Amino acid sequence: MDIRQIGNVPGELGQPLKNQRVKSDGTQSPEDRIEISDSARAAQEAAQLAKAAKGESDVRPERIEEVRQALAEGILLSPDATKRLAERLADIL
């Protein structure tokens, strides 16, 4: 009986696949390796950091309340507050 293929298993059963090496004692010696480039590692790390960042909220309820109170009291509309805001925007841009 000669079985050549079962399902998606290529080749004759018991025979090494083309990309496998056979040792002198007849046993198979797979030499599969994987190498991940530095850019792939960096991309993977960036993806993990982005995923982690999405889980954290930048909105802090206590800070929102502080700003609401400052707006209501007119503190954020003062010339000093406006100057500080302009300086921070200039640093960003």
MIDOSE-1310 file (N, C-alpha, C; in nm, 2 decimals, decimal comma, always signed):
residues 93
mdir	+0,08/-0,12/+0,00/+0,00/+0,00/+0,00/+0,09/+0,12/+0,00; +0,06/+0,22/-0,08/+0,14/+0,34/-0,10/+0,05/+0,46/-0,08; +0,06/+0,53/+0,03/-0,02/+0,65/+0,06/+0,06/+0,77/+0,03; +0,01/+0,85/-0,06/+0,08/+0,97/-0,10/+0,04/+1,10/-0,03
qign	-0,09/+1,11/+0,00/-0,13/+1,24/+0,06/-0,26/+1,21/+0,14; -0,27/+1,27/+0,26/-0,39/+1,27/+0,34/-0,42/+1,41/+0,38; -0,54/+1,45/+0,34/-0,58/+1,59/+0,36/-0,48/+1,69/+0,31; -0,43/+1,78/+0,39/-0,33/+1,88/+0,34/-0,19/+1,84/+0,37
vpge	-0,16/+1,71/+0,41/-0,03/+1,67/+0,44/+0,04/+1,63/+0,31; +0,14/+1,70/+0,26/+0,20/+1,67/+0,13/+0,30/+1,56/+0,15; +0,34/+1,50/+0,03/+0,44/+1,40/+0,03/+0,40/+1,26/+0,08; +0,49/+1,17/+0,07/+0,46/+1,04/+0,12/+0,48/+1,04/+0,27
lgqp	+0,39/+0,96/+0,34/+0,40/+0,96/+0,48/+0,53/+0,89/+0,52; +0,60/+0,95/+0,62/+0,72/+0,90/+0,67/+0,85/+0,95/+0,59; +0,82/+1,03/+0,49/+0,93/+1,08/+0,41/+0,95/+1,23/+0,45; +1,08/+1,27/+0,45/+1,10/+1,41/+0,49/+1,05/+1,51/+0,38
lknq	+1,00/+1,62/+0,42/+0,96/+1,72/+0,32/+1,08/+1,78/+0,26; +1,07/+1,85/+0,15/+1,18/+1,90/+0,07/+1,27/+2,00/+0,15; +1,21/+2,07/+0,25/+1,29/+2,17/+0,32/+1,35/+2,11/+0,45; +1,34/+1,98/+0,47/+1,39/+1,92/+0,59/+1,52/+1,84/+0,55
rvks	+1,61/+1,85/+0,64/+1,74/+1,77/+0,62/+1,73/+1,64/+0,69; +1,79/+1,54/+0,64/+1,79/+1,41/+0,71/+1,93/+1,39/+0,76; +1,95/+1,35/+0,89/+2,08/+1,32/+0,95/+2,12/+1,19/+0,89; +2,25/+1,16/+0,91/+2,31/+1,04/+0,86/+2,24/+0,92/+0,93
dgtq	+2,19/+0,93/+1,05/+2,12/+0,82/+1,11/+1,98/+0,80/+1,07; +1,93/+0,89/+0,97/+1,80/+0,87/+0,92/+1,69/+0,96/+0,99; +1,73/+1,02/+1,10/+1,63/+1,11/+1,16/+1,62/+1,24/+1,10; +1,51/+1,31/+1,11/+1,49/+1,44/+1,04/+1,55/+1,55/+1,14
sped	+1,60/+1,65/+1,08/+1,66/+1,76/+1,15/+1,61/+1,89/+1,09; +1,50/+1,94/+1,14/+1,45/+2,07/+1,09/+1,54/+2,18/+1,13; +1,56/+2,27/+1,04/+1,65/+2,38/+1,06/+1,57/+2,52/+1,04; +1,45/+2,52/+1,08/+1,37/+2,64/+1,07/+1,42/+2,74/+1,17
riei	+1,43/+2,87/+1,12/+1,47/+2,98/+1,20/+1,39/+3,10/+1,17; +1,38/+3,19/+1,26/+1,31/+3,31/+1,23/+1,40/+3,43/+1,28; +1,41/+3,53/+1,20/+1,49/+3,65/+1,24/+1,40/+3,77/+1,23; +1,39/+3,84/+1,33/+1,30/+3,96/+1,34/+1,39/+4,08/+1,33
sdsa	+1,37/+4,17/+1,23/+1,45/+4,29/+1,21/+1,43/+4,39/+1,32; +1,53/+4,48/+1,34/+1,51/+4,58/+1,44/+1,39/+4,67/+1,41; +1,36/+4,70/+1,29/+1,25/+4,78/+1,25/+1,12/+4,71/+1,29; +1,11/+4,58/+1,27/+0,99/+4,50/+1,30/+0,97/+4,50/+1,45
raaq	+1,08/+4,49/+1,53/+1,07/+4,49/+1,67/+1,02/+4,63/+1,72; +1,07/+4,73/+1,66/+1,03/+4,87/+1,69/+0,88/+4,89/+1,66; +0,84/+4,84/+1,55/+0,70/+4,85/+1,51/+0,61/+4,77/+1,61; +0,66/+4,66/+1,65/+0,58/+4,58/+1,74/+0,57/+4,65/+1,88
eaaq	+0,68/+4,71/+1,92/+0,68/+4,78/+2,05/+0,59/+4,90/+2,04; +0,59/+4,97/+1,93/+0,51/+5,09/+1,91/+0,36/+5,05/+1,91; +0,33/+4,94/+1,85/+0,19/+4,89/+1,85/+0,15/+4,86/+1,99; +0,23/+4,80/+2,07/+0,20/+4,76/+2,20/+0,18/+4,89/+2,29
laka	+0,26/+4,99/+2,27/+0,25/+5,11/+2,34/+0,12/+5,19/+2,30; +0,09/+5,19/+2,18/-0,03/+5,25/+2,13/-0,15/+5,18/+2,19; -0,15/+5,05/+2,19/-0,26/+4,98/+2,25/-0,28/+5,01/+2,40; -0,17/+5,02/+2,47/-0,17/+5,05/+2,61/-0,22/+5,19/+2,63
akge	-0,18/+5,28/+2,55/-0,22/+5,42/+2,56/-0,37/+5,44/+2,54; -0,43/+5,36/+2,45/-0,57/+5,37/+2,42/-0,65/+5,33/+2,54; -0,59/+5,24/+2,62/-0,66/+5,19/+2,74/-0,67/+5,30/+2,85; -0,58/+5,39/+2,85/-0,57/+5,50/+2,95/-0,64/+5,62/+2,90
sdvr	-0,72/+5,69/+2,98/-0,79/+5,81/+2,94/-0,70/+5,93/+2,98; -0,70/+6,03/+2,89/-0,63/+6,15/+2,91/-0,72/+6,25/+2,99; -0,84/+6,22/+3,00/-0,94/+6,31/+3,07/-0,94/+6,28/+3,22; -0,91/+6,38/+3,29/-0,91/+6,37/+3,44/-1,03/+6,45/+3,49
peri	-1,13/+6,39/+3,55/-1,25/+6,47/+3,59/-1,21/+6,58/+3,69; -1,12/+6,55/+3,78/-1,08/+6,66/+3,88/-1,02/+6,78/+3,81; -0,95/+6,76/+3,70/-0,88/+6,87/+3,63/-0,99/+6,95/+3,55; -1,09/+6,88/+3,50/-1,20/+6,94/+3,43/-1,27/+7,04/+3,52
eevr	-1,30/+6,99/+3,64/-1,37/+7,07/+3,74/-1,29/+7,19/+3,78; -1,16/+7,18/+3,79/-1,07/+7,29/+3,82/-1,08/+7,40/+3,71; -1,07/+7,36/+3,59/-1,08/+7,45/+3,48/-1,22/+7,52/+3,47; -1,32/+7,44/+3,49/-1,46/+7,50/+3,49/-1,47/+7,61/+3,60
qala	-1,41/+7,58/+3,72/-1,42/+7,69/+3,82/-1,34/+7,81/+3,79; -1,22/+7,78/+3,73/-1,13/+7,90/+3,69/-1,20/+7,98/+3,58; -1,27/+7,92/+3,49/-1,34/+7,99/+3,39/-1,45/+8,07/+3,45; -1,52/+8,01/+3,54/-1,64/+8,08/+3,60/-1,59/+8,20/+3,68
egil	-1,47/+8,19/+3,74/-1,42/+8,30/+3,82/-1,34/+8,40/+3,74; -1,32/+8,37/+3,61/-1,25/+8,47/+3,52/-1,10/+8,46/+3,53; -1,05/+8,36/+3,60/-0,90/+8,34/+3,62/-0,83/+8,31/+3,49; -0,89/+8,23/+3,41/-0,83/+8,19/+3,28/-0,84/+8,30/+3,17
lspd	-0,92/+8,40/+3,20/-0,93/+8,51/+3,10/-0,84/+8,63/+3,14; -0,76/+8,61/+3,24/-0,67/+8,72/+3,28/-0,56/+8,74/+3,18; -0,49/+8,85/+3,17/-0,38/+8,87/+3,08/-0,26/+8,78/+3,11; -0,24/+8,75/+3,24/-0,13/+8,65/+3,28/-0,16/+8,51/+3,22
atkr	-0,29/+8,47/+3,24/-0,32/+8,33/+3,19/-0,32/+8,33/+3,04; -0,36/+8,44/+2,97/-0,35/+8,44/+2,82/-0,20/+8,43/+2,78; -0,12/+8,51/+2,85/+0,03/+8,50/+2,81/+0,08/+8,36/+2,83; +0,05/+8,30/+2,94/+0,10/+8,16/+2,96/+0,05/+8,06/+2,85
laer	-0,07/+8,08/+2,82/-0,13/+8,00/+2,71/-0,06/+8,02/+2,58; -0,03/+8,14/+2,55/+0,04/+8,17/+2,42/+0,18/+8,12/+2,42; +0,25/+8,12/+2,54/+0,38/+8,07/+2,54/+0,38/+7,91/+2,53; +0,28/+7,85/+2,59/+0,27/+7,70/+2,57/+0,24/+7,66/+2,43
ladi	+0,15/+7,74/+2,37/+0,12/+7,71/+2,23/+0,24/+7,73/+2,14; +0,32/+7,83/+2,17/+0,44/+7,86/+2,09/+0,54/+7,75/+2,10; +0,55/+7,69/+2,22/+0,65/+7,58/+2,24/+0,60/+7,46/+2,16; +0,47/+7,43/+2,16/+0,42/+7,32/+2,09/+0,44/+7,33/+1,93
l	+0,41/+7,45/+1,89/+0,42/+7,48/+1,74/+0,56/+7,51/+1,71
